Amino acid sequence: MIKVAMLALALSGPVFVETAFAQDALATEGRSGEEQELRAAAEQGDAEAQFNLGYMYTKGEGVARDDVEAARWFRLAAEQGHDTARFNLGIFYANGYGVERDSSQALDWFRLAAENGYAPAQFSLGFMYEIGQGATQDFSEAVRWYRLAAEQGSADGQFSLGYAYETGRGVPQDYSEAVRLYRLAADQGDPGAQFNLGVMYANGYSVEQDYEEAIRLYRLAAEQGDVNAQFNLGAIYDRGAHVPQDHAEAARWFRLAADQEDSVAQYNLGVLYENGQGVPQDYAEAVEWYRLAADQEYSLAQYNLGVLTNAGRGVEEDPAEAARLFRLGAEQGFAAAQVSLGLLFADGRGVEQDYEEAHHWLSLAAAQDDAPAQINLGYMYDHGDGVTQDLAEAVRLYRLAADQGNAVGQYNLGVMYHRGQGVAEDIVRALMWLDLAAANGEDDGHRDVVAAEMTPDEIASAQEMAQTCLASGYTDCD
């Protein structure tokens, strides 16, 4: 069963916190008792009262939550120049809260507050330019506004400006500046910056490589719910990368990320349940996690779910459903799924037997240097299953697999040399490949049959060739 738990080394980009509303320094506690007095002041044109009344409707504090009413009061305050109200009204337009979604209106309200130096609006305006929402995408303009926010100490601005320097979008790429800005935001507790700074330390980007510091930063971010950091910690403990291997700790972090619908974490948690690593072995639980990841079109999960479904482990055996799942993964180019689908077509299991389809899927996987595909495709040419028998092509395919250290490919190649099928008969080379196959766990006694036909010198020569081939990593086997 394939298992992948790669560290998520891609840095996360800026995040627009759509549901966060700015609040002035005025305390919200006890507002319910002051609602009438506050409303009276708001109706008399007091901008601060209008803003706070809008905020009460946004949060449902002392009044029934009502986004339409909140937007009305924010607008009245915003039209009097209240920058926090302008910012919140921009949030409403960006997300369609209480008003029709309108990115251009959002941009305009953000700009009014940003030009007055309101840092959250400067960050949001920069983000709108970065993603091209409400305006033409313009990384340089995004950087300008991020910088203004960052210079006021905005962690969001520092993080986003750091990301711009890390990626070279809108500014020349500069890892040192990215690290400086990430550190400023991380020191304010920004989880995205903590994660990205951890990645910089893990990879030694403009800092001395320091896995201990990377893990510390990942943990800070993960404990705040950062899904990327949670996944990376899970992967680190799963692999035992720079920490003692601990599958139970890996499962804990993968579960936290999986609960946030991270498909790779869901898949990895499924693998742990399937193998009983860090959690009790539970095929049904593995199926559930694979299914969640498969529903997000994660090809490895589609494949693993197909394998369990085909075998009836943790779920009712259903070859037709397995074929459907394998096809989903195969169509994404996942070689193992292509092989499995090809074999179902070759066997007529869950689908109507169709050697042409089998050949199609196995060929796609073989072109990706997948050794099982090369072996099975070689077998089709070896025996003429759905194709014109072509022993030379079978030998070529077996050799491709053998050169990857695949024991079955090595065994089949040895047999072809022994029989002189598709290649000139060569008993010494036959024993060489059979010895290599046996060393890799594939030995059914055929090499003893071959050795019985050979002289001691021939056997010694084959063994020497096998040692040379193995020592070269299968690059010097001729």
VMD Tcl script that draws the C-alpha trace (Angstrom):
set ca {
  {0.00 0.00 0.00}
  {1.45 3.33 -1.03}
  {2.16 5.83 1.68}
  {3.18 9.41 1.15}
  {3.71 11.86 3.97}
  {5.71 14.62 2.34}
  {6.54 17.76 4.25}
  {4.42 20.63 2.98}
  {7.32 22.84 1.97}
  {5.31 25.21 -0.19}
  {4.90 28.45 1.69}
  {1.37 29.53 2.41}
  {0.20 32.77 0.85}
  {-1.70 35.70 2.31}
  {-5.01 34.88 3.90}
  {-7.91 37.31 3.80}
  {-9.79 36.80 7.06}
  {-13.24 37.31 5.66}
  {-15.25 37.01 8.85}
  {-13.15 39.24 11.10}
  {-14.58 42.65 11.78}
  {-12.65 45.52 13.23}
  {-13.82 46.92 16.54}
  {-12.93 50.27 18.07}
  {-11.53 50.58 21.55}
  {-15.00 51.10 23.02}
  {-15.77 48.07 25.16}
  {-18.66 45.88 24.07}
  {-19.55 44.54 27.50}
  {-22.75 45.89 28.92}
  {-23.87 47.35 25.63}
  {-27.22 45.60 25.80}
  {-28.22 47.84 28.69}
  {-27.05 50.91 26.82}
  {-28.66 50.01 23.49}
  {-31.38 52.69 23.68}
  {-28.94 55.41 24.65}
  {-26.54 54.30 21.93}
  {-29.31 54.21 19.33}
  {-30.42 57.71 20.30}
  {-26.89 59.03 19.82}
  {-26.58 57.16 16.51}
  {-29.84 58.59 15.23}
  {-28.55 62.06 16.09}
  {-25.55 61.46 13.79}
  {-22.87 60.39 16.26}
  {-20.46 58.40 14.04}
  {-18.95 56.42 16.92}
  {-22.40 55.44 18.13}
  {-23.41 54.48 14.61}
  {-20.33 52.31 14.28}
  {-20.87 50.61 17.64}
  {-24.55 50.02 16.93}
  {-23.53 48.39 13.62}
  {-21.03 46.24 15.48}
  {-23.73 45.15 17.94}
  {-25.91 44.01 15.05}
  {-22.95 42.20 13.51}
  {-22.27 40.23 16.69}
  {-25.84 39.99 17.98}
  {-24.90 41.72 21.23}
  {-27.93 43.22 22.97}
  {-29.89 43.01 19.71}
  {-30.83 40.26 17.27}
  {-28.04 39.68 14.78}
  {-28.91 41.47 11.55}
  {-26.29 42.01 8.83}
  {-28.56 44.29 6.83}
  {-29.05 46.57 9.82}
  {-25.33 46.36 10.64}
  {-24.45 47.44 7.10}
  {-26.86 50.40 7.36}
  {-25.22 51.72 10.52}
  {-21.68 51.07 9.27}
  {-22.52 53.03 6.13}
  {-23.80 56.01 8.12}
  {-20.61 56.06 10.18}
  {-18.41 55.42 7.12}
  {-19.95 58.35 5.26}
  {-18.84 60.56 8.13}
  {-15.24 59.39 7.72}
  {-15.15 56.67 10.39}
  {-12.29 54.49 9.11}
  {-13.11 51.36 11.08}
  {-16.68 51.54 9.77}
  {-15.30 52.00 6.26}
  {-13.16 48.90 6.70}
  {-16.04 46.83 8.03}
  {-18.32 48.00 5.26}
  {-15.61 46.88 2.81}
  {-15.67 43.45 4.48}
  {-19.45 43.36 4.05}
  {-19.22 44.16 0.34}
  {-16.36 41.70 -0.22}
  {-18.41 38.86 1.27}
  {-22.01 39.87 0.61}
  {-22.93 40.33 4.27}
  {-26.15 42.35 4.46}
  {-25.47 43.81 1.03}
  {-25.06 42.41 -2.45}
  {-21.49 41.21 -2.96}
  {-19.59 43.92 -4.83}
  {-15.80 43.76 -5.02}
  {-15.53 47.24 -6.52}
  {-17.46 48.74 -3.61}
  {-15.29 46.77 -1.19}
  {-12.16 48.13 -2.85}
  {-13.47 51.71 -2.65}
  {-14.27 51.51 1.06}
  {-10.96 49.84 1.85}
  {-9.15 52.57 -0.09}
  {-10.85 55.40 1.80}
  {-9.75 53.91 5.13}
  {-6.33 52.89 3.82}
  {-5.53 56.38 2.56}
  {-6.21 57.65 6.08}
  {-3.56 55.24 7.38}
  {-5.85 52.50 8.73}
  {-3.58 49.44 8.68}
  {-6.23 46.66 8.41}
  {-7.65 48.42 5.36}
  {-4.18 48.85 3.86}
  {-3.61 45.12 4.20}
  {-7.04 44.30 2.73}
  {-6.54 46.69 -0.16}
  {-3.19 45.06 -0.87}
  {-4.83 41.65 -0.86}
  {-7.51 42.80 -3.31}
  {-4.77 43.92 -5.70}
  {-2.83 40.70 -5.19}
  {-5.75 38.46 -6.17}
  {-7.25 40.86 -8.70}
  {-10.56 41.23 -6.90}
  {-12.35 44.50 -7.65}
  {-9.30 45.73 -9.55}
  {-6.80 44.51 -12.12}
  {-4.26 42.20 -10.48}
  {-1.20 44.27 -9.64}
  {1.49 42.76 -7.42}
  {3.47 45.99 -7.21}
  {0.41 47.88 -5.95}
  {-0.30 45.06 -3.51}
  {3.24 45.36 -2.15}
  {2.86 49.12 -1.74}
  {-0.15 48.71 0.52}
  {1.30 45.72 2.37}
  {4.38 47.79 3.13}
  {2.32 50.65 4.55}
  {0.46 48.23 6.81}
  {3.68 46.44 7.80}
  {5.36 49.71 8.74}
  {2.55 50.29 11.22}
  {3.24 46.92 12.82}
  {0.42 44.98 11.14}
  {1.26 41.28 11.37}
  {-0.91 40.62 8.32}
  {1.00 43.25 6.38}
  {4.36 41.92 7.56}
  {3.42 38.37 6.64}
  {2.09 39.29 3.19}
  {5.06 41.53 2.42}
  {7.36 38.72 3.54}
  {5.58 36.34 1.20}
  {6.02 38.81 -1.64}
  {9.77 38.89 -1.00}
  {9.89 35.10 -0.67}
  {8.17 34.58 -4.02}
  {9.48 37.65 -5.84}
  {5.99 38.89 -6.67}
  {5.92 42.68 -6.96}
  {9.46 42.98 -5.57}
  {12.83 41.36 -6.35}
  {13.06 37.99 -4.58}
  {14.90 38.40 -1.30}
  {14.88 35.56 1.23}
  {16.67 37.66 3.84}
  {13.96 40.30 3.77}
  {11.30 37.59 3.79}
  {12.84 36.08 6.91}
  {13.01 39.48 8.62}
  {9.35 40.21 7.93}
  {8.16 36.71 8.81}
  {10.00 37.02 12.11}
  {8.28 40.32 12.91}
  {4.87 38.79 12.25}
  {5.75 35.53 13.99}
  {6.81 37.42 17.10}
  {3.28 38.85 17.17}
  {1.91 35.32 17.12}
  {0.87 35.18 13.47}
  {0.55 31.44 12.71}
  {1.10 31.78 8.96}
  {4.34 33.62 9.56}
  {5.40 31.07 12.19}
  {4.82 28.27 9.70}
  {6.60 30.00 6.82}
  {9.51 30.97 9.02}
  {9.68 27.33 10.09}
  {9.90 26.32 6.43}
  {12.75 28.79 5.94}
  {14.65 27.21 8.84}
  {13.90 23.67 7.65}
  {15.36 24.46 4.23}
  {18.10 26.89 5.23}
  {16.69 29.75 3.16}
  {18.82 32.77 4.15}
  {19.20 31.34 7.66}
  {21.35 28.55 8.99}
  {19.41 25.31 8.59}
  {17.93 24.47 11.97}
  {15.35 21.69 12.20}
  {14.87 22.18 15.92}
  {13.87 25.80 15.35}
  {11.66 24.79 12.42}
  {9.81 22.27 14.57}
  {9.42 24.82 17.38}
  {7.86 27.28 14.95}
  {5.63 24.63 13.39}
  {4.39 23.74 16.85}
  {3.57 27.37 17.69}
  {1.56 27.66 14.48}
  {-0.04 24.24 14.84}
  {-1.24 24.99 18.35}
  {-3.09 27.97 16.89}
  {-4.79 25.72 14.37}
  {-2.58 26.29 11.33}
  {-3.38 23.28 9.14}
  {-0.09 23.32 7.23}
  {1.89 23.28 10.45}
  {-0.26 20.49 11.86}
  {0.34 18.44 8.75}
  {4.08 19.05 8.78}
  {4.35 18.01 12.42}
  {2.41 14.86 11.61}
  {4.75 14.10 8.72}
  {7.84 14.78 10.85}
  {6.72 12.40 13.61}
  {5.53 9.82 11.07}
  {8.95 9.72 9.44}
  {11.03 10.31 12.53}
  {12.61 13.25 10.74}
  {14.85 14.99 13.31}
  {12.66 13.71 16.16}
  {12.17 10.19 17.51}
  {9.62 8.43 15.32}
  {6.25 8.51 17.05}
  {3.24 7.29 15.08}
  {0.84 8.16 17.88}
  {2.01 11.78 17.83}
  {1.85 11.72 14.03}
  {-1.74 10.51 14.23}
  {-2.61 13.29 16.67}
  {-1.36 16.04 14.37}
  {-2.72 14.43 11.20}
  {-6.13 14.18 12.87}
  {-6.12 17.90 13.71}
  {-5.29 18.75 10.10}
  {-7.73 16.13 8.79}
  {-10.51 17.64 10.87}
  {-9.85 20.85 8.93}
  {-10.46 18.89 5.72}
  {-6.83 18.66 4.65}
  {-7.01 15.82 2.11}
  {-3.40 14.65 2.48}
  {-3.73 14.53 6.27}
  {-6.96 12.55 5.88}
  {-5.14 10.15 3.59}
  {-2.17 9.77 5.93}
  {-4.44 9.19 8.90}
  {-6.15 6.48 6.86}
  {-2.76 4.87 6.22}
  {-2.01 4.82 9.94}
  {-5.36 3.14 10.67}
  {-4.85 0.64 7.87}
  {-1.42 -0.33 9.17}
  {-2.18 0.01 12.88}
  {0.59 2.54 13.40}
  {0.04 4.82 16.38}
  {-3.63 3.82 16.43}
  {-5.39 0.44 16.65}
  {-5.59 -1.20 13.23}
  {-9.07 -0.47 11.90}
  {-9.84 -0.97 8.23}
  {-13.30 0.59 8.55}
  {-11.78 3.75 10.05}
  {-9.15 3.76 7.31}
  {-11.92 3.54 4.72}
  {-13.69 6.56 6.22}
  {-10.58 8.74 6.12}
  {-9.66 7.58 2.62}
  {-13.20 8.34 1.49}
  {-13.02 11.90 2.83}
  {-9.76 12.50 0.98}
  {-11.00 10.71 -2.14}
  {-14.06 12.95 -2.21}
  {-11.59 15.85 -2.50}
  {-10.10 14.12 -5.57}
  {-6.88 13.09 -3.85}
  {-5.62 10.35 -6.16}
  {-3.67 8.34 -3.58}
  {-6.75 8.11 -1.40}
  {-8.86 7.08 -4.38}
  {-6.35 4.33 -5.08}
  {-6.08 3.07 -1.50}
  {-9.85 3.12 -1.11}
  {-10.05 1.15 -4.34}
  {-7.60 -1.44 -2.99}
  {-9.60 -1.94 0.22}
  {-12.88 -2.03 -1.71}
  {-11.50 -4.60 -4.15}
  {-10.34 -6.77 -1.25}
  {-13.39 -6.21 0.95}
  {-11.39 -4.87 3.89}
  {-13.29 -2.43 6.06}
  {-15.97 -2.21 3.42}
  {-18.08 -4.64 1.41}
  {-16.12 -6.18 -1.47}
  {-17.13 -4.44 -4.66}
  {-14.84 -4.81 -7.70}
  {-17.00 -2.48 -9.81}
  {-16.67 0.29 -7.20}
  {-12.97 -0.46 -6.97}
  {-12.69 -0.02 -10.73}
  {-14.50 3.32 -10.49}
  {-12.11 4.51 -7.79}
  {-9.05 3.28 -9.67}
  {-10.27 5.14 -12.76}
  {-10.56 8.39 -10.79}
  {-6.94 8.08 -9.71}
  {-5.80 6.80 -13.10}
  {-7.32 9.75 -14.91}
  {-5.22 12.02 -12.70}
  {-2.13 10.20 -13.92}
  {-1.45 8.15 -10.77}
  {0.52 5.15 -12.01}
  {-0.50 2.65 -9.32}
  {-4.17 3.34 -10.07}
  {-3.51 2.94 -13.79}
  {-1.90 -0.45 -13.15}
  {-4.74 -1.63 -10.93}
  {-7.35 -0.52 -13.43}
  {-5.43 -2.20 -16.25}
  {-5.29 -5.48 -14.31}
  {-9.05 -5.37 -13.63}
  {-9.64 -5.01 -17.36}
  {-7.21 -7.85 -18.08}
  {-8.98 -10.11 -15.58}
  {-12.51 -8.93 -16.29}
  {-13.03 -8.17 -12.62}
  {-15.59 -5.45 -11.89}
  {-15.52 -4.54 -15.58}
  {-15.97 -6.38 -18.84}
  {-12.70 -8.04 -19.87}
  {-10.97 -5.78 -22.36}
  {-7.30 -6.32 -23.21}
  {-7.21 -3.15 -25.27}
  {-8.20 -1.13 -22.19}
  {-5.75 -3.12 -20.09}
  {-2.96 -2.34 -22.56}
  {-3.93 1.36 -22.58}
  {-3.75 1.83 -18.81}
  {-0.66 -0.32 -18.33}
  {1.12 1.57 -21.11}
  {0.38 4.91 -19.43}
  {1.83 3.67 -16.16}
  {4.82 2.01 -17.84}
  {5.63 5.33 -19.52}
  {6.03 6.72 -15.99}
  {8.67 4.06 -15.27}
  {6.29 2.12 -13.04}
  {7.92 -1.29 -12.63}
  {4.71 -3.32 -11.97}
  {3.22 -1.80 -15.14}
  {6.31 -2.69 -17.14}
  {6.18 -6.27 -15.85}
  {2.47 -6.72 -16.56}
  {2.72 -5.12 -19.98}
  {5.74 -7.32 -20.65}
  {3.67 -10.34 -19.64}
  {1.00 -9.38 -22.19}
  {3.62 -9.28 -24.97}
  {5.26 -12.43 -23.61}
  {2.02 -14.42 -23.88}
  {0.19 -12.51 -26.64}
  {-2.68 -11.48 -24.37}
  {-4.67 -8.97 -26.40}
  {-1.59 -8.02 -28.42}
  {0.53 -9.67 -31.06}
  {3.08 -11.79 -29.25}
  {6.41 -9.95 -29.23}
  {9.06 -11.60 -27.08}
  {11.67 -8.92 -27.77}
  {9.26 -6.26 -26.47}
  {8.59 -8.42 -23.43}
  {12.33 -8.59 -22.75}
  {12.66 -4.82 -23.14}
  {9.91 -4.20 -20.63}
  {11.20 -6.78 -18.16}
  {14.62 -5.15 -18.39}
  {13.18 -1.71 -17.60}
  {11.68 -3.12 -14.42}
  {14.81 -5.14 -13.60}
  {16.99 -2.04 -13.84}
  {14.83 -0.48 -11.12}
  {15.69 -3.35 -8.79}
  {12.32 -5.07 -9.22}
  {12.73 -8.74 -8.32}
  {9.93 -10.02 -10.59}
  {11.36 -8.14 -13.55}
  {14.80 -9.60 -12.79}
  {13.37 -13.11 -12.47}
  {11.42 -12.88 -15.74}
  {14.46 -11.49 -17.54}
  {16.58 -14.37 -16.23}
  {14.04 -16.88 -17.53}
  {14.01 -15.22 -20.96}
  {17.83 -15.42 -21.14}
  {17.74 -19.06 -20.07}
  {15.18 -19.96 -22.72}
  {16.56 -17.68 -25.43}
  {13.18 -16.05 -25.89}
  {13.23 -12.51 -27.29}
  {16.99 -12.41 -26.66}
  {19.97 -14.58 -27.50}
  {20.27 -17.51 -25.09}
  {22.89 -16.67 -22.44}
  {23.01 -18.99 -19.45}
  {25.55 -16.87 -17.56}
  {23.42 -13.74 -17.88}
  {20.37 -15.81 -17.00}
  {21.91 -16.86 -13.69}
  {23.09 -13.30 -13.03}
  {19.52 -11.97 -13.21}
  {18.11 -14.93 -11.27}
  {20.73 -14.37 -8.53}
  {19.71 -10.71 -8.32}
  {16.04 -11.68 -8.17}
  {16.76 -14.14 -5.37}
  {18.70 -11.49 -3.45}
  {15.59 -9.32 -3.71}
  {13.28 -12.06 -2.49}
  {12.10 -13.71 -5.72}
  {13.35 -17.31 -5.85}
  {11.28 -20.35 -6.74}
  {14.23 -22.65 -7.40}
  {14.64 -21.84 -11.09}
  {18.15 -20.54 -10.57}
  {19.13 -23.95 -9.16}
  {17.86 -25.52 -12.38}
  {19.97 -23.08 -14.38}
  {23.05 -23.52 -12.18}
  {22.85 -27.29 -12.62}
  {23.47 -26.78 -16.33}
  {26.57 -24.63 -15.79}
  {30.27 -25.13 -15.13}
  {31.83 -23.74 -11.93}
  {33.57 -21.03 -13.97}
  {30.28 -19.97 -15.53}
  {28.63 -19.83 -12.11}
  {31.50 -17.73 -10.73}
  {31.28 -15.40 -13.71}
  {27.51 -14.96 -13.22}
  {27.98 -14.23 -9.52}
  {30.69 -11.65 -10.25}
  {28.46 -9.96 -12.83}
  {25.60 -9.88 -10.32}
  {27.80 -8.25 -7.69}
  {29.00 -5.63 -10.18}
  {25.44 -4.92 -11.27}
  {24.18 -4.61 -7.69}
  {27.11 -2.42 -6.59}
  {26.45 -0.02 -9.49}
  {22.81 0.42 -8.56}
  {21.81 -1.52 -11.69}
  {23.64 0.85 -14.03}
  {26.41 -1.62 -14.98}
  {24.62 -4.88 -15.74}
  {25.77 -5.65 -19.30}
}
mol new
graphics top color blue
foreach p $ca { graphics top sphere $p radius 0.5 }
foreach p [lrange $ca 0 end-1] q [lrange $ca 1 end] { graphics top cylinder $p $q radius 0.2 }
display resetview
